Amino acid sequence: MIKLDANELPWDWPAGLKADLFNEAASLEFNRYDDCLVPQLKEALARREGVSPDQVTLGNGSDELILNFLLAFGLGRRVVFPAPTFVMYSECARVLGLSVTKVPLLYDFQMNARGMLDHLAQGSGVCFICNPNNPTGNLFDAASIKTVMDAAYASCIDEAYYEFSGVTLKNEVLQRDNAIVVRTFSKAYAIAALRVGYAIGSKSAIEKMERVRLPYNMSAFSTLAALRVLSHAEHVTQAVSVILKERDKVVRGLARLGLSPRASSTNFVLFRSPGERTYDYLKENGVLVRCYPGEPMLDGYLRVSVGSPEENDRFLHLLEGGVLG
Ligand code: PMP
């Protein structure tokens, strides 16, 4: 199967770097509750981001940080976010028994800021804003995001695709005690299986996040891996630049086929499915993409992750020769 359904990077870490990591991991004491690598990872991220280590918290994937944000700021409050968006905001709210309001995106997939403000009800609700948004792929207007942040009791800005968009609301978040930016090592850093995410915020916001963090939530092995991939940033930069070129190729290819690809600031592309059976047809031919049954706004759309050059060629070739041929 060519997996183009989960927005992962198509390349694993080079075997040599993995072997170095395994060697180094051999000296970790597996019998100990030792999270001495956690301060090191916080320190490394803080240095890179120009903040202090107490402005960084770590999660077992950014999914855990989404849950922790609700535990820290959202209990007893309404949870408001644009829709369609990343599914974990509603999943985590559901698990915690919180009421959710989904504010439909506007026709061009921009955020309906006025609708968000109405539902945040004078600062009583918390909000998630996925920027760029998954699955539509676009960035929201920064001024609108700030207006929504001003109105919310607390805000979580999800920048899972930051390395592809190059756009961050970090500076706005740092000025507030009720907002965080959440990022992940699962996409551009290519260690989705190891589950490492991080959040940045003011000291006061991060202190609240730290209060709900479970002790020893970070595996020592994963923390070590994150430290090592951070120190090999050149691989990440190189991979991101190939993906961005390939994304343009995929967008051009889909446009040529008349499939209305949406402009993307991420490593995936939303496009119009040429037929009802396209998803099945691609799957039967070994290519897995994402479909959205039960999501009226995405009726007739599919989302494809940008893969390796060969994978993208195969995907475009199938569309060209199959459903359209
Ligand atoms: N946020 C967004 C917008 C995502 O698309 C994803 C993964 N699909 C996540 C968070 C979760 O990533 P992680 O692997 O860090 O839990």
Residues whose N, C-alpha, C, O or C-beta is under 5 A from the ligand:
A	BS01	PMP	A6 G61 S62 D63 F86 C130 N134 D158 A160 T184 S186 V196 G197
